[in-house]
Amino acid sequence: MALSALLAGCGSESSNVAARQIAEVPCPYNWDNLIWDGGRPVYYENDELRSQWGVDVSEHQREVDWNAVAGAGAQFAFVRIGNRGATEGKLGVDEYFLANALGAQAAGIPVSAYFFSQSIDEEEAREEAAFAIEQLREAEHEGVSFHMVAYDHEPVDIDGARANDLPPEQFSANARAFCERIAKAGFSPMIYGNQQDLLRLSVEERAEYPLWLAEYGIDDPTVTFNFAIWQYTNKGTVPGISTDADLNIWFQTS
């Protein structure tokens, strides 16, 4: 199955007006069709496989043996581009971003990326997007192709965290500003979060951009709105990754 078959709902500035008229898109999946096979979820429709399995990593995983990850069956990977500091707001590149992007691609694993935001307003979100694009272009120059670029803005358990208490309207506006800038640069944006994070978005953002849901310790997701990827654990074990790993299932939309 081509990874492109899994991509839907990518936002762009030109589509904003139409998207604003879209109602909440309900979750389309029948969880009776979700099967756990060897500890990994697999989704079928009419006996046809409709999902892929993958990982996401950052510098916290240190050096990754991407050939081993590919051998373990990974069909996609998200690598962290970088982040904004939670207290001082400084932008930084993930120490292993380029190595992970190059390594995954060389191992034959389709590559996507994400940026860990701590933006407090749209200006900072656009600044983060521009910073992310700069790193993505450098990786492209080295031969990497990116399928999706995800925006990850979540609370952090750090004293003095500057972006933990954004009102939903600002949280949503920041996500939109980041995604629009990413789309304008020619990349396909996505938004990551747990159920609480994603419900802080407006209905328009949830309808316009593919969502990447984090929800752990359950047999199937509990959200009622549409999403593309389910990060089902942050305590996974994968050959080639020496630490706990985030594991994901990417659903094919009908």
Protein Blocks (a to p, Z undefined) as FASTA:
>chain_A
ZZklmgghiacfklmmmmmmpccdddfbdfklpcceehiacddeehiacbdcdddddfkn
mpadfklmmmnopabdcddfbdcdfklopacddfklmmmmmmmmmnopacddddddfbfb
fklmmmmmmmmmmmmmmmmmnopacfbdcddddddddehiaklmgcfklmmmmmmmmmmm
mmmnopacdddddfklmmmpcfklmmmpccddddehiabdfbfbdcfbdcfbfkbccehi
abdcddddddddZZ
